[in-house]
Amino acid sequence: MKSKLGTSIALIAALLVVCGPMWAHHGNSAYDEEHWITVSGTVTEFVWANPHCQIFMDVKDDKGAVVNWAIESQSPGILRRNSWTRTSVKPGDQIAITLAPAKNGAPVGFSGNKTGKVVFSDGRMLKMDIR
């Protein structure tokens, strides 16, 4: 009886160790959420996928060089509740996007809270906040 109990406990412990990361979620500690910026450029790709949609865009830096930015947003479900669709942002679109930049200076950012938004060249705006 003791050996069955010990085996059961070991199996449960192993299952928790293996499956525990499935419930984990990353934080936004890599982003400077105290100093939001707006970058403008041309969309190169929009990825409508869980767990977070991604916007890739070419942005000219201070010296005129083109830098490809990767911007993380919300999940498709949250964006859908904010009137987004998988075709809301398309390659070639000229947009300005408000984001929290990476703390290490890399051209990546997070634009998925109440401050995050996309503004198109014609003035249309899409928000990313959770409603």
N, C-alpha and C positions, 0 to 999 in steps of 0.2 A: 504494500500500500504506500509506504514511504517513497519508493522509487517512482511510482506513477505520479504522486504529488510533486515530487522534485522535477520530474520531466515536464509536467504541465506548467509549472512555474517558469522553468527555463524557456519553454516554447512561447509563453506569453511575453516574457521579457524580451526575447529575440524579436517577436512580432512588433512590439512597441518601439524597439530600437530601429528596425527597418522601416516601419510605417510612420514613425513620428515626423520625419521631414515633410511628409505630404501635407501636414497641416501648417507648416511654417510659411511665413510670408516675409519677403525682404522689406526693409525699411527704406527711407529716403535719405539716409545719412550721407550718401555720396554727393547730394545736391545742396547748394547754398540757398535754402528757402528764406533767408533773410534779405537777399538781394536779387530780386526778380529782374530779368532783362527782357527786351523784345528784340528778336532777330528777324530780318526780312530776307526773302530769297525765293528760289524756285523749287517747288516740290519735285523730288526725283522718284519717290516711292511712298506709298501709304499701305501699311500692313494692317489689315483688319483681322486680328487674331487674339485669342486669350493667351496669357492673362492680361496683357496690355497691348493696345494698338500702338503702332510706331509710325512716326512721320520722319522721313529722311528728306533733307533739302540742301541745296547748294546756297551758301551765303558768302558774300564777299567780305573779307576781313578789312582791317584798317589800311592795309597796303594794296588792296585790290585783288589779292589772291582768292580764289574760290576754295572754300572749306566746306566739306560735307558734314552737316550736323545730323545727329540721331536724337530724336525727341520721343520720350516715352509719355504716353497719355493714359487714359483710363481703359477699362475693359470695353469690349463691344456693347455689352448690356447697358453700362452706364452712359456711354456715348449715345446709344440709341434713345435712351430716355431724354437726352438733350438734343434730339432731332437730327443726329448724325445717321448716315448710312455708309455702306462700304464704298460708295462712290462720291461721298461728300468732298473728299480731297483727292485730286488726281495729279499724276505727273504733269508738269508744265504749269500748274497753278502758281501764281504769284501770291505769296502770303506773308503776313507778319504774325509771329507766334510769340506769346508771352510765356516765359519759362524760368524755372530755377536752374541755373547753370551748374555744371559739375564743379565741385570744390577744387579739383586738381587742374582746372583750366582746359580739360579736354572738350572738344566740340560735341558735347552731349548735354541733355537737359531733361527735366521733368515738367510737364505742363498739365498735370491732372487734378488740380484742386480749384477752388473758387477763383483764384487769380488767373489760372490758365485759360487762354482763349486763342482762337485763330481768326484773323481778320483778312479777308480777301481784298484784292486790288479794287473791286467794285464797291467795297464798304460792307459787304455781308459779313456777319460774325457768327462763329460757332463757339459756344462755351463748353467747358469740360467738367464743371463742378457736379457733384452729386446732388441731385434734387431731392 
